[in-house]
Amino acid sequence: MTKYSKQCLEVLAKLTQQKNVLLSGPPATGKTMLMNEVIRAFLEDPTVLKTAAKVPVLEPTATPPLPPNPNFARLLTAVLAPARKQRRVYHSPFHQGFHPRDFLTGLTADVSTPGGFTISEGTLYRASEHAMAPDCASLLVI
């Protein structure tokens, strides 16, 4: 028996198939608690990511699936990265005062230099830079 809930394993399985998961629902229904469990699984036990993955199964009555990707196994290994030990989670809230440069990259005024600018590194940029380093993996929670 695994130490993670069924919902956590479902989210991890969806992440291996779709690369993103959207949790929605009314307040105080456990969305944050579930994401904290997913983050814990990502950071503490990379093997659960490997076991949570399920290859899509053909269902004759369902809508036609996408053609199989010959690089699916390689892509799955790259996304899950169970062997990567340097794991980091990045959080990025979206709200009314949020500026796109805080998430991506952008120019900000440099108050120390008249007319000067500096390049800001957003959350997505920092997460991708960390993930591209050897033996590193990133999880972005928005």
N, C-alpha and C positions, 0 to 999 in steps of 0.2 A: 504494500500500500504506500502510495506517495504522500509526502508531507504537504503537498499543494492541493488546493481545492479543484473540483471539476471545472469550475468557471475559469480558473487560472490556466489550467491545461488547455482549455478551449481557446483562450486568447493567444497562448503561445502557438497553438496549432494554426490559428488564423494568421498570425504574424509570419509563419513560415510559408504560407500560401499566397498572401496578399500584400505583404510588406507594411500594412498599416491596419489599425483597428480603431473603430469609433465606438466609444461607449456613450450611450445617451440614456436619459431617464430623469425622473423628478429628483429633487434634492433629498439627501439622506437615505439613499437606497443602496449604498455600498460601492459606488463607482470608484471612489478614491481608495477605499480599503482594498478593492480588487487590484487596482493599478499598483498599490504598494506591494502586494503579494507578487505580482508579475515582475516588478523591479527586483524584489528579493530573490526570486528564482533566477533572473538574468544575472545578478551579481554573484550569488552564492553557488549555484548549481548549474553550470552550463550543460551538463548531460541531460537535464530535463528538457532542454530545447531540442536535443536530438531525438528523444523518445516521443516528444509531443507532435512531431511532424508526421503528417499523413499524406500519402500520395493520393490525388483525386481519383475516384473510381467512376467508371462509366456507368451511367444509369440510362437504360434505353428510353424511358418515358420522360427524362429531363431534357432541357434545352441542350443543343449540341455544345460540347465543351470546346475550349480552344485547342488547336492542334498541339500535340506534345512538343515540348521544347527539348532538343537533344542535349542541351547543356543544363537540364533541370537539376541533376545531382550535384554538379559543380556549383550552380547558382545557390542551391539549398545550403551547401556547406559554407559558401562565402557569406550568406546572410546570417546564418545561425552562429557560425564561428565557434563551435564548441571547444576547440583547442586553444583559443585565444584567452590569455590569462589577465591581461590588463583591461578590465571592463570599467566603463564609466557611464553614468546616467546623466542626461542633460534635461532640465526642466525649462519650459518656455510657456508662460501664460499669455493668452491673447485677450486683451481687454481694450476699452475705449482709448486709453492713453498709450497704447502699444504702437511703436513705430516699426515699419518693415526693416529698417536698418538694424534694429535690435535682434532680429531673427536671422537676417541674411548678412550682408555687409553693406557699408555705406560710408559716406563722408560726414564727419562732424566737425564743427568749428573748433579750432585750436585757439583758446583764449590767451595763451602765452605768446603767440606770434600774430601780429596784426595781419589780417587777411589770410591766415593760414588754416589748413584743414588737416585732419588726421583720418585714417581709415579705421573704422570700427569693425571688429570681428563679431558677428552675430552668433547666436546659439547654434543654428544649423551649420554654419561654417566651422565652428569649433568642434562640433560633434563629428563632422565629416573628416576634418583634419586628424582627429584622434583615431577614428576608425581606419584611416589609411596607413597609420603607423604599424610597424611589425608587431605582432602579438597583441593587438588592441582591438576592442569591440566597443560600440556605442549604442545606447538606447535613448531615443529622443521621446520625451513625454510632453505633450502639449495639453 
